């Protein structure tokens, strides 16, 4: 991550997640982001840790379209009932690169669901449109694309879920 701090220091406390630098930058780069990426990045709930629509703690369920030769990729992120009331699907168009890294190395597509929960993400302008980097507890997923569409789908978080 270039601007979102995943290990910030606040007073004597270390390891703090802090999107402040990114949120301060966002108004100056928003017009350089494609429309879908801009809407997702600028959503007031996106980085609000108390919001049910914050990306933090979502779990990667599925990555679709990477090995098809198509330029569209979809990732599905599952809710946690203790925090979220919806799943998040991100559909990327005009994809030119997808990479997954763990502390050890690049991983195969079938290992992607082992990345763990989302810590935070960052969307930046790119010559192809935008770059979306998602940091997970066990690695990162980065997609370079023309644009993206993020859709929240309500779920039932009853005790049986």
Secondary structure, DSSP 8 states (H G I E B T S, - for coil): --SSEEEEEETTEEEEEE-HHHHHHHHHHGGGS-HHHHHHHH-TTTT-TTSTT--TT-EEEEEESTTSS-S-EEEEEE--TTT-SEEEEEEEES--EEEEE-SS-B--GGGGGGG-BEEEEEEEEETTEEEEEEEETTEEEEEEESEEEEEEEE----TT-
